[in-house]
Amino acid sequence: MSAERIEEFLGAVKSAFAGNTLIKLKLAGYHGGEVDLKSIDVKKIVAKGVEKFSFTFHYKTRDIIKNQIQPEALGNLRTALKDEFRSAQLATTDFDMSFERNGDKVRLKRSEVAGRETPSTDHNRAKNRPLTETNKPYLHALGITGKDGQVRNDAQDKFRQINKMVEIFAPLIQAIKTDRPRIVDMGAGKGYLDFALYDYLTTTALRPVDMIGVEMRDKLVSDGNATAAQSGFDGLSFAPGTILDYDASGADAVIALHACDTATDDAIFKGISAGASLIAVAPCCHKQIRRQMEAGQPATQLDVLLRHGIFLERQAEMVTDTLRALLLELNGYRTKVFEFVSDAHTPKNNLIVAEKDGRAGRDREALLKQIADVKAMFGVERHYLEGLLGL
Ligand SMILES: C[S@@+](CC[C@H](N)C(=O)[O-])C[C@H]1O[C@@H](n2cnc3c(N)ncnc32)[C@H](O)[C@@H]1O
């Protein structure tokens, strides 16, 4: 009986998919074995002319999107409804259908609706992106758009990434309780993030901010300042010099995207020293700790795990960023580490987000012990950030 009900529900999903009336399918009440998975949202997309189901897996601290063609997707949905999710809600333009499973019993409830619009399935649609207006001088100066103000074909990926960055960083900045937050981006490069975030915050979210990109390459600084002036972005500027030499006092947020190796630590140190409410860094290479792991004496049980260069590299990344997160906590920051863009775009996709919180870092002794234990286990003598913090 429950198998029949599951097939009836899947039949409704299938016909909504085929008839372009599927708005959304949500699976909830997860009780399977995947750690931290909460729910799944499913919709239809058309990518490069192929119709697919797009699954967004919502985990506790991150979302993962997977697109699948129909037979594979329906097979996975069948398993999910049978064994893993207790409830599902299907929304279409014509009706809603709910699915509730209690043990072997399945209940379906259908209600008719009217007046809903057919959803867009264009995978490249712009309407949900934070940067809706593309005819902007900075997008042209950065090579994202052509003379016609349209995103160039070869810059679609970059534009998607920039929008993703804005989606992630804007809410973090908006949560800062200051009228006009001062944001410092360390190792700003060409300033993709700075321009996009400044544009979104000031013109769409109507949130005044001051944003400074610190960059040691003079040409990038002068180009960035010229484009900011041309764009009329009064609160955005670029400052020449190194991260460590920059006086970050008064910064409410310190961010750094792929600042090389220990430049990420310089940025974290500047954020902590300034007492910034937010420190958000996407680290780049992890050479400092890798060298120490190679030269030091990690626990012998780890020999087998560190034997292959590629795994040593990944362990070095985990050890480096774990120690960074612990050091941030030690300095009063509630810290999370998550994947912020798909690794199809870049393997450098960890984001450390630290928010100042009076309750964080209270158990100093326990944190210091954890730091010492991690270092001892992996043969790390000293994390560069420890030195900056005078530990
Ligand atoms: C990989 S790029 C990333 C640029 C930009 N954040 C982005 O994600 O598009 C790193 C940038 O950081 C700058 N940089 C590295 N170390 C720095 C330091 N210690 N002080 C200032 N800038 C630095 C480099 O010149 C380079 O432009």
The ligand as an SDF file (V2000), in Angstrom:
LIG
                    3D

 27 29  0  0  0  0  0  0  0  0999 V2000
   45.0220   35.2220   -5.3040 C   0  0  0  0  0  0  0  0  0  0  0  0
   44.8400   36.9480   -5.2820 S   0  0  0  0  0  0  0  0  0  0  0  0
   43.1860   37.1580   -4.7600 C   0  0  0  0  0  0  0  0  0  0  0  0
   42.6220   38.5000   -5.0650 C   0  0  0  0  0  0  0  0  0  0  0  0
   41.2060   38.7540   -4.5960 C   0  0  0  0  0  0  0  0  0  0  0  0
   41.0970   38.7100   -3.1700 N   0  0  0  0  0  0  0  0  0  0  0  0
   40.2380   37.8000   -5.2500 C   0  0  0  0  0  0  0  0  0  0  0  0
   39.8170   36.8360   -4.6080 O   0  0  0  0  0  0  0  0  0  0  0  0
   39.8830   38.0150   -6.4200 O   0  0  0  0  0  0  0  0  0  0  0  0
   45.7800   37.4430   -3.8800 C   0  0  0  0  0  0  0  0  0  0  0  0
   46.0850   38.9250   -3.8540 C   0  0  0  0  0  0  0  0  0  0  0  0
   46.6160   39.2510   -2.5790 O   0  0  0  0  0  0  0  0  0  0  0  0
   47.7080   40.1330   -2.7460 C   0  0  0  0  0  0  0  0  0  0  0  0
   48.5650   39.9110   -1.5820 N   0  0  0  0  0  0  0  0  0  0  0  0
   49.1730   38.7650   -1.1960 C   0  0  0  0  0  0  0  0  0  0  0  0
   49.8680   38.9400   -0.0770 N   0  0  0  0  0  0  0  0  0  0  0  0
   49.6680   40.2240    0.3050 C   0  0  0  0  0  0  0  0  0  0  0  0
   50.1340   41.0170    1.3990 C   0  0  0  0  0  0  0  0  0  0  0  0
   50.8820   40.4780    2.3420 N   0  0  0  0  0  0  0  0  0  0  0  0
   49.7500   42.2910    1.4630 N   0  0  0  0  0  0  0  0  0  0  0  0
   48.9490   42.8430    0.4910 C   0  0  0  0  0  0  0  0  0  0  0  0
   48.4850   42.1440   -0.5720 N   0  0  0  0  0  0  0  0  0  0  0  0
   48.8410   40.8540   -0.6740 C   0  0  0  0  0  0  0  0  0  0  0  0
   48.3350   39.7060   -4.0640 C   0  0  0  0  0  0  0  0  0  0  0  0
   49.0730   40.7660   -4.6470 O   0  0  0  0  0  0  0  0  0  0  0  0
   47.1160   39.3190   -4.8740 C   0  0  0  0  0  0  0  0  0  0  0  0
   46.6190   40.4140   -5.6090 O   0  0  0  0  0  0  0  0  0  0  0  0
  1  2  1  0
  2  3  1  0
  2 10  1  0
  3  4  1  0
  4  5  1  0
  5  6  1  0
  5  7  1  0
  7  8  2  0
  7  9  1  0
 10 11  1  0
 11 12  1  0
 11 26  1  0
 12 13  1  0
 13 14  1  0
 13 24  1  0
 14 15  1  0
 14 23  1  0
 15 16  2  0
 16 17  1  0
 17 18  1  0
 17 23  2  0
 18 19  1  0
 18 20  2  0
 20 21  1  0
 21 22  2  0
 22 23  1  0
 24 25  1  0
 24 26  1  0
 26 27  1  0
M  CHG  2   2   1   9  -1
M  END
$$$$
